[in-house]
Amino acid sequence: METNESIKMTFPNKLNYFFLVQLFVREIAQMIGFSGRELNQIDVAVEESVSNIMVHNSVEDLPTFDIICEKTRGGIKIILKEMGIPFDPEQIKKYELSKNLDDISASGLGIYLIQKMMDNLSFRNLGTEGKETVMIKYLPELDVLKERIEVAEIVQTPEIITEKIEYDVRRLDENEAIEISRCAYKTHGYTFFDDHIYFPERLVEMNRSSQMISVVAVTKDHVFMGHTALLYQYPDDTIAELTFAFVNLEFRGQGALNRMVDYLFQIPKERELRGSYAYAVTNHIFTQKSMVKSQFKECGIMLATSPATWKFKGMDDTFQRISVLLSFKYITPPVPCDIFIPEHHKAMVGKIYQNLGVSHHSAVPSAAENRFDIGESILESGLNELEGCVEIYVLTYGADILHQLRKALRNFCLQQISAINVFLKLTDPRTYWLTSEIEKMGFFFAGILPESRIGDALILQYLNNVPLEYDKIELLSDLSRELLNYIKDHDPNIID
């Protein structure tokens, strides 16, 4: 199965079908890679969750229910969706173990067992569409990886090397991939937003396929210092993200990050590269300084895209979801073209383009170009469950564009995705007319991304019940602070 691929089956609400339910889920879990103890735990969780459905619903109330098995990044998501009598798990008495056998009660035992067997359990009310139980189980690879990283050996904080040392910057050797995972762990523990970084074999494969270009810094004594990479997010991308940047604590201050970034842009590329973008966290300004040194220019701010649980060793914890500053750097000069900036954002977008050193022509479409009655819309989404955010690219406008966006927005909100970002094609005149209609759904301005998979894109963002304090966002440059104030002024979640 491919990641995010799902299989759905409908079962009668009858006990004699119970073994088929377990067999279905078990077969899918085995296909994904589960075995042994973890597979048995999934069996127990499915048994308890299906039992809950059957106990609380008669066949007359609920003749059938659905089970959806989805392969996620690192594991399996199991969804039991049904239209039975409303059920509030909070009303069930919490199960408590007791040393006195006479005091032991079965109340709440089913939910207790599911929570013990699975990594995540949630219940969602879907209104007129019923309700669902969602269970997530991760493959035990991270447990194996913890042993390979030798946590006990590396958790000690090393002393920073103050004298300047000599070191080499070069492409990654495949046997060094484990050092990247170790470096990520030293910096972020197991909280980093992309779990690819914790699987050395994945990093090797991504480099082999040219999806990623990794560069490392290594001392003359062959001690690993740090890593950074260019990552193509989509197969048809001609821009790549500068990401996975780590330097081991003892080597900070040696200029390794700047040298690795410079080297990345100098070496030949197997794929076309028109530009590069980077996200710098805004709970401190250190990564923003690195972007300035590497000649990246600010072009947007994406609010609440990463969970507050993302840790930075040696820095204070944040208590709200982390926002990021989006910056861009052209590798090849852009060809001037007509772009259709919505009138109410023209001044801000103009400042961003001026900062990027680009002279596109801001055009106003004719009334005849304000048409959305042809064909179907095509949207593509990139969901990052670990971060709780999603990117929606509008590839083609059609007559149903607003309906499709409302549908996508509703689905992601029901999935409890915190940050939802929409990318609109600036070279399409219909973006000029449509933006204000999309903003009526609760979306608001975030910035632009040049040379994206749909060309230069206007970014709108939506926050799904996310508490956010703007004064906790730290920014380095005057333009980024002006951009944040502009975004705040357009954020419909701000109550004066």
Phi, psi and omega in degrees: 000145175274154176303137182074000174285138183227156178230132183240138175225146178252130183239146172292149179276066181224139185299330183287355174260001188300317183295330178291324177299310180296320180297318179301308182295319182298318180296318179295317180299321178294321177300324182285334177129003179283148178202172172055229186301316182294324179294320178295324177295321176297319177304312182296316182296319179294318179301315182291318183291320178292322177300320179300318179297314183291326181291320186271358183221132172278165179300326179293320179289322187220090181290327181219164171213159183253144169237127180242125176250124182234133174279120178252172177294107177096004180175212184227142172247128180243122182243125173254112184247130184208163184246030183279189183299138180307141187221127180247104182296340179292340181279348179281132179299133180297132181288133180232132176285147180224141177288336180272112183301330181290340183266354184289129179240148179276356182298124179082000183296321182300310180295322177302315180294318179299315180299325179287325185279328186251162179277337180207138178222130177215155178240133183232127173272130186249020179065233182290351178264012176091223182207168180213150172254128183241123179238138179234134177229130180262147175297152184281017183298323182295328176296319177295319182297324180301322178292320181293327180282343178059063186306314185301333183277333190252358183286343180292135180284119182280162176280140180286133178279114186273328180283147181289137180238162176267142179204163180252147173240127186201176174293156181291134164274138187301328181286357177266358184301324179298330180292330176295315178299319179295319180296318178297320180296317181299328183273318189235004188062221177255032183256001186298145191292338182240111187286355173306327186295339183267002181239097184306323182295328177291318179299320178297313182295321179295325176288321179297324183273000181069014172290331181226146175240111184258138176232140182234158171246131184223135179292167177297340177266013176069031174266129183289130182254315184184180187208148165209165188207159166255130184234122174276117184284326184234150184302328183262011180291143170244011170235155182227150179274132169279115190206185179052044182266114180222140170228128178302141190307318185293343183254007177289141185098357179267357180078017186294320182297314181296321179293320179294319179296315178301317181295321180304319184275351180267330186284153178297148181246142176284337180243156177298139180222103180272334181191175180221147177233162182210149175250124176250128181296154184246014172272357167202169185253005186296314179291331176295322177298320179296322179295321178296316179298330180268010174067031170277144183245139181295139177216000178181165173227122180257112185279140169055040182274345182232148182291153179294345181283353178292120187259149174234112182300134178087003180232156180294147177291150173262155183242020171215163179303145188274130174263157183229147174268123179268128179230158185222151178220124177283136173265318173243141183300136181287151176273123180303141182209172175278130174234151187244083181280129176307140188305319186284351176247007188298318183294316182291315179296324176300319178295321179296314179296322177298320178296326179281348180078032184245143181239060173287156180268122178278107186257155175248121183288158176281163178300329181294338181274358178272064183234133179224035185248019183238126172069185180254149177285149175238117178240142174232137185241143172239107185261130173248099184293325181297323180271341183071037178220161182216146173251131176243116177261126175271103183279323182217131173277138175223183181297336184260019189301315181292322177297316181295321179291319177298319180296314179297317180299315180297316181298316182288328176294320178295331176280001179064034173285130189280316185238125183238118185242130181249136180247122183245139185287117182285340178276359178263122183300337182290339174299324179303318183274327190279333189306314181296327178291321178292324179294336177293342177281352182113359175286155176211165189300139175234333182141205178224158172231108179291153170057029180289183181296344175246021186083194178301131187237138169274133183252127172244144182236154179225130178253125185267085179055047181256117174290132185217129175253111184296329184287353176268000179270120182260128182229148187271313190263161178296319182295318181295323177291321176296321179296319179297317179297322178296316178297316179301318180296335182258359182283115181289350180278347179282125178254118181289000000 
